[in-house]
Amino acid sequence: MALRVIKLLLFLAIVTGISLLGYSFFGDMSPNAAPQNKSVTLNGG
């Protein structure tokens, strides 16, 4: 029983490490901010 828990914890630690590694490479894939300028006409206001 204890060996099964240790294997589970080891597996979770490995999956967490892989997840953090993937996030460190691909976590900041948001596009660069660019200024937006567009005129808007509101009817009746």
mmCIF entry with sequence, helices, sheets and N, C-alpha, C, O atoms, coordinates in Angstrom:
data_MODEL
# 
_entry.id   MODEL 
# 
_entity.id                         1 
_entity.type                       polymer 
_entity.pdbx_number_of_molecules   1 
# 
_entity_poly.entity_id                      1 
_entity_poly.type                           'polypeptide(L)' 
_entity_poly.nstd_linkage                   no 
_entity_poly.nstd_monomer                   no 
_entity_poly.pdbx_seq_one_letter_code       MALRVIKLLLFLAIVTGISLLGYSFFGDMSPNAAPQNKSVTLNGG 
_entity_poly.pdbx_seq_one_letter_code_can   MALRVIKLLLFLAIVTGISLLGYSFFGDMSPNAAPQNKSVTLNGG 
_entity_poly.pdbx_strand_id                 A 
# 
loop_
_entity_poly_seq.entity_id 
_entity_poly_seq.num 
_entity_poly_seq.mon_id 
_entity_poly_seq.hetero 
1 1  MET n 
1 2  ALA n 
1 3  LEU n 
1 4  ARG n 
1 5  VAL n 
1 6  ILE n 
1 7  LYS n 
1 8  LEU n 
1 9  LEU n 
1 10 LEU n 
1 11 PHE n 
1 12 LEU n 
1 13 ALA n 
1 14 ILE n 
1 15 VAL n 
1 16 THR n 
1 17 GLY n 
1 18 ILE n 
1 19 SER n 
1 20 LEU n 
1 21 LEU n 
1 22 GLY n 
1 23 TYR n 
1 24 SER n 
1 25 PHE n 
1 26 PHE n 
1 27 GLY n 
1 28 ASP n 
1 29 MET n 
1 30 SER n 
1 31 PRO n 
1 32 ASN n 
1 33 ALA n 
1 34 ALA n 
1 35 PRO n 
1 36 GLN n 
1 37 ASN n 
1 38 LYS n 
1 39 SER n 
1 40 VAL n 
1 41 THR n 
1 42 LEU n 
1 43 ASN n 
1 44 GLY n 
1 45 GLY n 
# 
_struct_asym.id          A 
_struct_asym.entity_id   1 
# 
_struct_conf.conf_type_id            HELX_P 
_struct_conf.id                      HELX_P1 
_struct_conf.pdbx_PDB_helix_id       AA1 
_struct_conf.beg_label_comp_id       ALA 
_struct_conf.beg_label_asym_id       A 
_struct_conf.beg_label_seq_id        2 
_struct_conf.pdbx_beg_PDB_ins_code   ? 
_struct_conf.end_label_comp_id       PHE 
_struct_conf.end_label_asym_id       A 
_struct_conf.end_label_seq_id        26 
_struct_conf.pdbx_end_PDB_ins_code   ? 
_struct_conf.beg_auth_comp_id        ALA 
_struct_conf.beg_auth_asym_id        A 
_struct_conf.beg_auth_seq_id         2 
_struct_conf.end_auth_comp_id        PHE 
_struct_conf.end_auth_asym_id        A 
_struct_conf.end_auth_seq_id         26 
_struct_conf.pdbx_PDB_helix_class    1 
_struct_conf.details                 ? 
_struct_conf.pdbx_PDB_helix_length   25 
# 
_struct_conf_type.id          HELX_P 
_struct_conf_type.criteria    ? 
_struct_conf_type.reference   ? 
# 
loop_
_atom_site.group_PDB 
_atom_site.id 
_atom_site.type_symbol 
_atom_site.label_atom_id 
_atom_site.label_alt_id 
_atom_site.label_comp_id 
_atom_site.label_asym_id 
_atom_site.label_entity_id 
_atom_site.label_seq_id 
_atom_site.pdbx_PDB_ins_code 
_atom_site.Cartn_x 
_atom_site.Cartn_y 
_atom_site.Cartn_z 
_atom_site.occupancy 
_atom_site.B_iso_or_equiv 
_atom_site.pdbx_formal_charge 
_atom_site.auth_seq_id 
_atom_site.auth_comp_id 
_atom_site.auth_asym_id 
_atom_site.auth_atom_id 
_atom_site.pdbx_PDB_model_num 
ATOM 1   N N  . MET A 1 1  ? 0.833   -1.203 0.000   1.00 0.00 ? 1  MET A N  1 
ATOM 2   C CA . MET A 1 1  ? 0.000   0.000  0.000   1.00 0.00 ? 1  MET A CA 1 
ATOM 3   C C  . MET A 1 1  ? 0.871   1.257  0.000   1.00 0.00 ? 1  MET A C  1 
ATOM 4   O O  . MET A 1 1  ? 0.608   2.194  -0.753  1.00 0.00 ? 1  MET A O  1 
ATOM 5   N N  . ALA A 1 2  ? 1.900   1.279  0.837   1.00 0.00 ? 2  ALA A N  1 
ATOM 6   C CA . ALA A 1 2  ? 2.769   2.463  0.904   1.00 0.00 ? 2  ALA A CA 1 
ATOM 7   C C  . ALA A 1 2  ? 3.529   2.640  -0.407  1.00 0.00 ? 2  ALA A C  1 
ATOM 8   O O  . ALA A 1 2  ? 3.765   3.767  -0.842  1.00 0.00 ? 2  ALA A O  1 
ATOM 9   N N  . LEU A 1 3  ? 3.908   1.537  -1.033  1.00 0.00 ? 3  LEU A N  1 
ATOM 10  C CA . LEU A 1 3  ? 4.632   1.614  -2.298  1.00 0.00 ? 3  LEU A CA 1 
ATOM 11  C C  . LEU A 1 3  ? 3.743   2.217  -3.386  1.00 0.00 ? 3  LEU A C  1 
ATOM 12  O O  . LEU A 1 3  ? 4.228   2.962  -4.237  1.00 0.00 ? 3  LEU A O  1 
ATOM 13  N N  . ARG A 1 4  ? 2.468   1.907  -3.364  1.00 0.00 ? 4  ARG A N  1 
ATOM 14  C CA . ARG A 1 4  ? 1.532   2.452  -4.342  1.00 0.00 ? 4  ARG A CA 1 
ATOM 15  C C  . ARG A 1 4  ? 1.392   3.965  -4.173  1.00 0.00 ? 4  ARG A C  1 
ATOM 16  O O  . ARG A 1 4  ? 1.324   4.697  -5.160  1.00 0.00 ? 4  ARG A O  1 
ATOM 17  N N  . VAL A 1 5  ? 1.350   4.430  -2.928  1.00 0.00 ? 5  VAL A N  1 
ATOM 18  C CA . VAL A 1 5  ? 1.247   5.868  -2.659  1.00 0.00 ? 5  VAL A CA 1 
ATOM 19  C C  . VAL A 1 5  ? 2.529   6.576  -3.104  1.00 0.00 ? 5  VAL A C  1 
ATOM 20  O O  . VAL A 1 5  ? 2.468   7.671  -3.662  1.00 0.00 ? 5  VAL A O  1 
ATOM 21  N N  . ILE A 1 6  ? 3.669   5.969  -2.863  1.00 0.00 ? 6  ILE A N  1 
ATOM 22  C CA . ILE A 1 6  ? 4.935   6.566  -3.270  1.00 0.00 ? 6  ILE A CA 1 
ATOM 23  C C  . ILE A 1 6  ? 5.009   6.657  -4.795  1.00 0.00 ? 6  ILE A C  1 
ATOM 24  O O  . ILE A 1 6  ? 5.466   7.666  -5.333  1.00 0.00 ? 6  ILE A O  1 
ATOM 25  N N  . LYS A 1 7  ? 4.569   5.621  -5.483  1.00 0.00 ? 7  LYS A N  1 
ATOM 26  C CA . LYS A 1 7  ? 4.559   5.651  -6.947  1.00 0.00 ? 7  LYS A CA 1 
ATOM 27  C C  . LYS A 1 7  ? 3.629   6.741  -7.460  1.00 0.00 ? 7  LYS A C  1 
ATOM 28  O O  . LYS A 1 7  ? 3.953   7.435  -8.424  1.00 0.00 ? 7  LYS A O  1 
ATOM 29  N N  . LEU A 1 8  ? 2.469   6.895  -6.816  1.00 0.00 ? 8  LEU A N  1 
ATOM 30  C CA . LEU A 1 8  ? 1.530   7.939  -7.219  1.00 0.00 ? 8  LEU A CA 1 
ATOM 31  C C  . LEU A 1 8  ? 2.146   9.321  -7.026  1.00 0.00 ? 8  LEU A C  1 
ATOM 32  O O  . LEU A 1 8  ? 2.039   10.176 -7.905  1.00 0.00 ? 8  LEU A O  1 
ATOM 33  N N  . LEU A 1 9  ? 2.787   9.543  -5.886  1.00 0.00 ? 9  LEU A N  1 
ATOM 34  C CA . LEU A 1 9  ? 3.412   10.838 -5.622  1.00 0.00 ? 9  LEU A CA 1 
ATOM 35  C C  . LEU A 1 9  ? 4.548   11.108 -6.608  1.00 0.00 ? 9  LEU A C  1 
ATOM 36  O O  . LEU A 1 9  ? 4.711   12.238 -7.069  1.00 0.00 ? 9  LEU A O  1 
ATOM 37  N N  . LEU A 1 10 ? 5.316   10.100 -6.928  1.00 0.00 ? 10 LEU A N  1 
ATOM 38  C CA . LEU A 1 10 ? 6.391   10.256 -7.896  1.00 0.00 ? 10 LEU A CA 1 
ATOM 39  C C  . LEU A 1 10 ? 5.832   10.589 -9.280  1.00 0.00 ? 10 LEU A C  1 
ATOM 40  O O  . LEU A 1 10 ? 6.355   11.459 -9.976  1.00 0.00 ? 10 LEU A O  1 
ATOM 41  N N  . PHE A 1 11 ? 4.779   9.897  -9.665  1.00 0.00 ? 11 PHE A N  1 
ATOM 42  C CA . PHE A 1 11 ? 4.134   10.175 -10.948 1.00 0.00 ? 11 PHE A CA 1 
ATOM 43  C C  . PHE A 1 11 ? 3.603   11.607 -10.996 1.00 0.00 ? 11 PHE A C  1 
ATOM 44  O O  . PHE A 1 11 ? 3.788   12.306 -11.992 1.00 0.00 ? 11 PHE A O  1 
ATOM 45  N N  . LEU A 1 12 ? 2.946   12.042 -9.924  1.00 0.00 ? 12 LEU A N  1 
ATOM 46  C CA . LEU A 1 12 ? 2.411   13.406 -9.884  1.00 0.00 ? 12 LEU A CA 1 
ATOM 47  C C  . LEU A 1 12 ? 3.528   14.440 -9.923  1.00 0.00 ? 12 LEU A C  1 
ATOM 48  O O  . LEU A 1 12 ? 3.374   15.492 -10.544 1.00 0.00 ? 12 LEU A O  1 
ATOM 49  N N  . ALA A 1 13 ? 4.645   14.159 -9.272  1.00 0.00 ? 13 ALA A N  1 
ATOM 50  C CA . ALA A 1 13 ? 5.781   15.079 -9.293  1.00 0.00 ? 13 ALA A CA 1 
ATOM 51  C C  . ALA A 1 13 ? 6.355   15.197 -10.702 1.00 0.00 ? 13 ALA A C  1 
ATOM 52  O O  . ALA A 1 13 ? 6.718   16.291 -11.135 1.00 0.00 ? 13 ALA A O  1 
ATOM 53  N N  . ILE A 1 14 ? 6.438   14.083 -11.414 1.00 0.00 ? 14 ILE A N  1 
ATOM 54  C CA . ILE A 1 14 ? 6.954   14.102 -12.780 1.00 0.00 ? 14 ILE A CA 1 
ATOM 55  C C  . ILE A 1 14 ? 6.004   14.870 -13.700 1.00 0.00 ? 14 ILE A C  1 
ATOM 56  O O  . ILE A 1 14 ? 6.445   15.691 -14.505 1.00 0.00 ? 14 ILE A O  1 
ATOM 57  N N  . VAL A 1 15 ? 4.709   14.606 -13.580 1.00 0.00 ? 15 VAL A N  1 
ATOM 58  C CA . VAL A 1 15 ? 3.727   15.313 -14.412 1.00 0.00 ? 15 VAL A CA 1 
ATOM 59  C C  . VAL A 1 15 ? 3.752   16.811 -14.110 1.00 0.00 ? 15 VAL A C  1 
ATOM 60  O O  . VAL A 1 15 ? 3.650   17.626 -15.026 1.00 0.00 ? 15 VAL A O  1 
ATOM 61  N N  . THR A 1 16 ? 3.885   17.177 -12.846 1.00 0.00 ? 16 THR A N  1 
ATOM 62  C CA . THR A 1 16 ? 3.967   18.591 -12.468 1.00 0.00 ? 16 THR A CA 1 
ATOM 63  C C  . THR A 1 16 ? 5.210   19.235 -13.065 1.00 0.00 ? 16 THR A C  1 
ATOM 64  O O  . THR A 1 16 ? 5.150   20.358 -13.567 1.00 0.00 ? 16 THR A O  1 
ATOM 65  N N  . GLY A 1 17 ? 6.329   18.534 -13.013 1.00 0.00 ? 17 GLY A N  1 
ATOM 66  C CA . GLY A 1 17 ? 7.562   19.067 -13.592 1.00 0.00 ? 17 GLY A CA 1 
ATOM 67  C C  . GLY A 1 17 ? 7.445   19.278 -15.085 1.00 0.00 ? 17 GLY A C  1 
ATOM 68  O O  . GLY A 1 17 ? 7.885   20.304 -15.604 1.00 0.00 ? 17 GLY A O  1 
ATOM 69  N N  . ILE A 1 18 ? 6.856   18.317 -15.785 1.00 0.00 ? 18 ILE A N  1 
ATOM 70  C CA . ILE A 1 18 ? 6.669   18.460 -17.233 1.00 0.00 ? 18 ILE A CA 1 
ATOM 71  C C  . ILE A 1 18 ? 5.718   19.617 -17.536 1.00 0.00 ? 18 ILE A C  1 
ATOM 72  O O  . ILE A 1 18 ? 5.928   20.366 -18.491 1.00 0.00 ? 18 ILE A O  1 
ATOM 73  N N  . SER A 1 19 ? 4.681   19.759 -16.727 1.00 0.00 ? 19 SER A N  1 
ATOM 74  C CA . SER A 1 19 ? 3.729   20.857 -16.926 1.00 0.00 ? 19 SER A CA 1 
ATOM 75  C C  . SER A 1 19 ? 4.401   22.209 -16.727 1.00 0.00 ? 19 SER A C  1 
ATOM 76  O O  . SER A 1 19 ? 4.179   23.135 -17.507 1.00 0.00 ? 19 SER A O  1 
ATOM 77  N N  . LEU A 1 20 ? 5.214   22.325 -15.697 1.00 0.00 ? 20 LEU A N  1 
ATOM 78  C CA . LEU A 1 20 ? 5.909   23.589 -15.452 1.00 0.00 ? 20 LEU A CA 1 
ATOM 79  C C  . LEU A 1 20 ? 6.919   23.885 -16.560 1.00 0.00 ? 20 LEU A C  1 
ATOM 80  O O  . LEU A 1 20 ? 7.087   25.039 -16.954 1.00 0.00 ? 20 LEU A O  1 
ATOM 81  N N  . LEU A 1 21 ? 7.577   22.866 -17.052 1.00 0.00 ? 21 LEU A N  1 
ATOM 82  C CA . LEU A 1 21 ? 8.518   23.047 -18.147 1.00 0.00 ? 21 LEU A CA 1 
ATOM 83  C C  . LEU A 1 21 ? 7.786   23.527 -19.404 1.00 0.00 ? 21 LEU A C  1 
ATOM 84  O O  . LEU A 1 21 ? 8.250   24.444 -20.082 1.00 0.00 ? 21 LEU A O  1 
ATOM 85  N N  . GLY A 1 22 ? 6.654   22.913 -19.708 1.00 0.00 ? 22 GLY A N  1 
ATOM 86  C CA . GLY A 1 22 ? 5.866   23.343 -20.863 1.00 0.00 ? 22 GLY A CA 1 
ATOM 87  C C  . GLY A 1 22 ? 5.348   24.753 -20.709 1.00 0.00 ? 22 GLY A C  1 
ATOM 88  O O  . GLY A 1 22 ? 5.339   25.522 -21.671 1.00 0.00 ? 22 GLY A O  1 
ATOM 89  N N  . TYR A 1 23 ? 4.914   25.104 -19.506 1.00 0.00 ? 23 TYR A N  1 
ATOM 90  C CA . TYR A 1 23 ? 4.407   26.458 -19.275 1.00 0.00 ? 23 TYR A CA 1 
ATOM 91  C C  . TYR A 1 23 ? 5.529   27.482 -19.401 1.00 0.00 ? 23 TYR A C  1 
ATOM 92  O O  . TYR A 1 23 ? 5.307   28.587 -19.895 1.00 0.00 ? 23 TYR A O  1 
ATOM 93  N N  . SER A 1 24 ? 6.728   27.123 -18.959 1.00 0.00 ? 24 SER A N  1 
ATOM 94  C CA . SER A 1 24 ? 7.838   28.074 -19.048 1.00 0.00 ? 24 SER A CA 1 
ATOM 95  C C  . SER A 1 24 ? 8.192   28.374 -20.500 1.00 0.00 ? 24 SER A C  1 
ATOM 96  O O  . SER A 1 24 ? 8.643   29.477 -20.810 1.00 0.00 ? 24 SER A O  1 
ATOM 97  N N  . PHE A 1 25 ? 7.992   27.400 -21.399 1.00 0.00 ? 25 PHE A N  1 
ATOM 98  C CA . PHE A 1 25 ? 8.278   27.640 -22.811 1.00 0.00 ? 25 PHE A CA 1 
ATOM 99  C C  . PHE A 1 25 ? 7.107   28.286 -23.533 1.00 0.00 ? 25 PHE A C  1 
ATOM 100 O O  . PHE A 1 25 ? 7.312   29.186 -24.347 1.00 0.00 ? 25 PHE A O  1 
ATOM 101 N N  . PHE A 1 26 ? 5.893   27.852 -23.255 1.00 0.00 ? 26 PHE A N  1 
ATOM 102 C CA . PHE A 1 26 ? 4.739   28.260 -24.056 1.00 0.00 ? 26 PHE A CA 1 
ATOM 103 C C  . PHE A 1 26 ? 3.714   29.093 -23.288 1.00 0.00 ? 26 PHE A C  1 
ATOM 104 O O  . PHE A 1 26 ? 2.642   29.380 -23.821 1.00 0.00 ? 26 PHE A O  1 
ATOM 105 N N  . GLY A 1 27 ? 4.012   29.481 -22.071 1.00 0.00 ? 27 GLY A N  1 
ATOM 106 C CA . GLY A 1 27 ? 3.023   30.160 -21.230 1.00 0.00 ? 27 GLY A CA 1 
ATOM 107 C C  . GLY A 1 27 ? 2.729   31.577 -21.651 1.00 0.00 ? 27 GLY A C  1 
ATOM 108 O O  . GLY A 1 27 ? 1.621   32.070 -21.433 1.00 0.00 ? 27 GLY A O  1 
ATOM 109 N N  . ASP A 1 28 ? 3.714   32.256 -22.259 1.00 0.00 ? 28 ASP A N  1 
ATOM 110 C CA . ASP A 1 28 ? 3.511   33.666 -22.609 1.00 0.00 ? 28 ASP A CA 1 
ATOM 111 C C  . ASP A 1 28 ? 3.420   33.801 -24.121 1.00 0.00 ? 28 ASP A C  1 
ATOM 112 O O  . ASP A 1 28 ? 4.283   34.407 -24.755 1.00 0.00 ? 28 ASP A O  1 
ATOM 113 N N  . MET A 1 29 ? 2.382   33.238 -24.681 1.00 0.00 ? 29 MET A N  1 
ATOM 114 C CA . MET A 1 29 ? 2.219   33.298 -26.130 1.00 0.00 ? 29 MET A CA 1 
ATOM 115 C C  . MET A 1 29 ? 1.184   34.341 -26.539 1.00 0.00 ? 29 MET A C  1 
ATOM 116 O O  . MET A 1 29 ? 0.611   34.260 -27.625 1.00 0.00 ? 29 MET A O  1 
ATOM 117 N N  . SER A 1 30 ? 0.947   35.316 -25.669 1.00 0.00 ? 30 SER A N  1 
ATOM 118 C CA . SER A 1 30 ? -0.008  36.366 -26.008 1.00 0.00 ? 30 SER A CA 1 
ATOM 119 C C  . SER A 1 30 ? 0.613   37.291 -27.056 1.00 0.00 ? 30 SER A C  1 
ATOM 120 O O  . SER A 1 30 ? 1.826   37.502 -27.048 1.00 0.00 ? 30 SER A O  1 
ATOM 121 N N  . PRO A 1 31 ? -0.191  37.836 -27.945 1.00 0.00 ? 31 PRO A N  1 
ATOM 122 C CA . PRO A 1 31 ? 0.358   38.728 -28.975 1.00 0.00 ? 31 PRO A CA 1 
ATOM 123 C C  . PRO A 1 31 ? 0.822   40.044 -28.366 1.00 0.00 ? 31 PRO A C  1 
ATOM 124 O O  . PRO A 1 31 ? 0.350   40.455 -27.306 1.00 0.00 ? 31 PRO A O  1 
ATOM 125 N N  . ASN A 1 32 ? 1.743   40.690 -29.046 1.00 0.00 ? 32 ASN A N  1 
ATOM 126 C CA . ASN A 1 32 ? 2.226   41.990 -28.582 1.00 0.00 ? 32 ASN A CA 1 
ATOM 127 C C  . ASN A 1 32 ? 1.114   43.020 -28.708 1.00 0.00 ? 32 ASN A C  1 
ATOM 128 O O  . ASN A 1 32 ? 0.339   43.000 -29.665 1.00 0.00 ? 32 ASN A O  1 
ATOM 129 N N  . ALA A 1 33 ? 1.045   43.909 -27.742 1.00 0.00 ? 33 ALA A N  1 
ATOM 130 C CA . ALA A 1 33 ? 0.017   44.945 -27.750 1.00 0.00 ? 33 ALA A CA 1 
ATOM 131 C C  . ALA A 1 33 ? 0.350   45.983 -28.821 1.00 0.00 ? 33 ALA A C  1 
ATOM 132 O O  . ALA A 1 33 ? 1.499   46.399 -28.967 1.00 0.00 ? 33 ALA A O  1 
ATOM 133 N N  . ALA A 1 34 ? -0.663  46.386 -29.553 1.00 0.00 ? 34 ALA A N  1 
ATOM 134 C CA . ALA A 1 34 ? -0.502  47.420 -30.579 1.00 0.00 ? 34 ALA A CA 1 
ATOM 135 C C  . ALA A 1 34 ? -1.600  48.456 -30.379 1.00 0.00 ? 34 ALA A C  1 
ATOM 136 O O  . ALA A 1 34 ? -2.740  48.101 -30.080 1.00 0.00 ? 34 ALA A O  1 
ATOM 137 N N  . PRO A 1 35 ? -1.268  49.723 -30.540 1.00 0.00 ? 35 PRO A N  1 
ATOM 138 C CA . PRO A 1 35 ? -2.305  50.765 -30.364 1.00 0.00 ? 35 PRO A CA 1 
ATOM 139 C C  . PRO A 1 35 ? -3.412  50.618 -31.412 1.00 0.00 ? 35 PRO A C  1 
ATOM 140 O O  . PRO A 1 35 ? -3.154  50.348 -32.585 1.00 0.00 ? 35 PRO A O  1 
ATOM 141 N N  . GLN A 1 36 ? -4.635  50.804 -30.955 1.00 0.00 ? 36 GLN A N  1 
ATOM 142 C CA . GLN A 1 36 ? -5.807  50.697 -31.831 1.00 0.00 ? 36 GLN A CA 1 
ATOM 143 C C  . GLN A 1 36 ? -6.474  52.079 -31.893 1.00 0.00 ? 36 GLN A C  1 
ATOM 144 O O  . GLN A 1 36 ? -6.727  52.706 -30.864 1.00 0.00 ? 36 GLN A O  1 
ATOM 145 N N  . ASN A 1 37 ? -6.747  52.527 -33.095 1.00 0.00 ? 37 ASN A N  1 
ATOM 146 C CA . ASN A 1 37 ? -7.390  53.821 -33.276 1.00 0.00 ? 37 ASN A CA 1 
ATOM 147 C C  . ASN A 1 37 ? -8.475  53.676 -34.336 1.00 0.00 ? 37 ASN A C  1 
ATOM 148 O O  . ASN A 1 37 ? -8.176  53.437 -35.506 1.00 0.00 ? 37 ASN A O  1 
ATOM 149 N N  . LYS A 1 38 ? -9.738  53.822 -33.929 1.00 0.00 ? 38 LYS A N  1 
ATOM 150 C CA . LYS A 1 38 ? -10.835 53.694 -34.884 1.00 0.00 ? 38 LYS A CA 1 
ATOM 151 C C  . LYS A 1 38 ? -11.961 54.635 -34.462 1.00 0.00 ? 38 LYS A C  1 
ATOM 152 O O  . LYS A 1 38 ? -12.373 54.649 -33.302 1.00 0.00 ? 38 LYS A O  1 
ATOM 153 N N  . SER A 1 39 ? -12.446 55.413 -35.412 1.00 0.00 ? 39 SER A N  1 
ATOM 154 C CA . SER A 1 39 ? -13.542 56.337 -35.118 1.00 0.00 ? 39 SER A CA 1 
ATOM 155 C C  . SER A 1 39 ? -14.861 55.576 -35.087 1.00 0.00 ? 39 SER A C  1 
ATOM 156 O O  . SER A 1 39 ? -15.089 54.655 -35.871 1.00 0.00 ? 39 SER A O  1 
ATOM 157 N N  . VAL A 1 40 ? -15.717 55.982 -34.165 1.00 0.00 ? 40 VAL A N  1 
ATOM 158 C CA . VAL A 1 40 ? -17.008 55.342 -34.000 1.00 0.00 ? 40 VAL A CA 1 
ATOM 159 C C  . VAL A 1 40 ? -18.089 56.412 -34.041 1.00 0.00 ? 40 VAL A C  1 
ATOM 160 O O  . VAL A 1 40 ? -17.959 57.447 -33.387 1.00 0.00 ? 40 VAL A O  1 
ATOM 161 N N  . THR A 1 41 ? -19.158 56.174 -34.806 1.00 0.00 ? 41 THR A N  1 
ATOM 162 C CA . THR A 1 41 ? -20.282 57.094 -34.869 1.00 0.00 ? 41 THR A CA 1 
ATOM 163 C C  . THR A 1 41 ? -21.465 56.443 -34.164 1.00 0.00 ? 41 THR A C  1 
ATOM 164 O O  . THR A 1 41 ? -21.886 55.344 -34.524 1.00 0.00 ? 41 THR A O  1 
ATOM 165 N N  . LEU A 1 42 ? -21.994 57.127 -33.161 1.00 0.00 ? 42 LEU A N  1 
ATOM 166 C CA . LEU A 1 42 ? -23.164 56.633 -32.434 1.00 0.00 ? 42 LEU A CA 1 
ATOM 167 C C  . LEU A 1 42 ? -24.394 57.363 -32.912 1.00 0.00 ? 42 LEU A C  1 
ATOM 168 O O  . LEU A 1 42 ? -24.428 58.593 -32.910 1.00 0.00 ? 42 LEU A O  1 
ATOM 169 N N  . ASN A 1 43 ? -25.416 56.616 -33.327 1.00 0.00 ? 43 ASN A N  1 
ATOM 170 C CA . ASN A 1 43 ? -26.661 57.229 -33.805 1.00 0.00 ? 43 ASN A CA 1 
ATOM 171 C C  . ASN A 1 43 ? -27.530 57.617 -32.623 1.00 0.00 ? 43 ASN A C  1 
ATOM 172 O O  . ASN A 1 43 ? -27.731 56.819 -31.707 1.00 0.00 ? 43 ASN A O  1 
ATOM 173 N N  . GLY A 1 44 ? -28.043 58.833 -32.639 1.00 0.00 ? 44 GLY A N  1 
ATOM 174 C CA . GLY A 1 44 ? -28.986 59.291 -31.638 1.00 0.00 ? 44 GLY A CA 1 
ATOM 175 C C  . GLY A 1 44 ? -28.334 59.640 -30.305 1.00 0.00 ? 44 GLY A C  1 
ATOM 176 O O  . GLY A 1 44 ? -29.036 59.755 -29.301 1.00 0.00 ? 44 GLY A O  1 
ATOM 177 N N  . GLY A 1 45 ? -27.057 59.806 -30.264 1.00 0.00 ? 45 GLY A N  1 
ATOM 178 C CA . GLY A 1 45 ? -26.472 60.054 -28.981 1.00 0.00 ? 45 GLY A CA 1 
ATOM 179 C C  . GLY A 1 45 ? -25.593 61.229 -28.974 1.00 0.00 ? 45 GLY A C  1 
ATOM 180 O O  . GLY A 1 45 ? -25.021 61.566 -27.937 1.00 0.00 ? 45 GLY A O  1 
# 
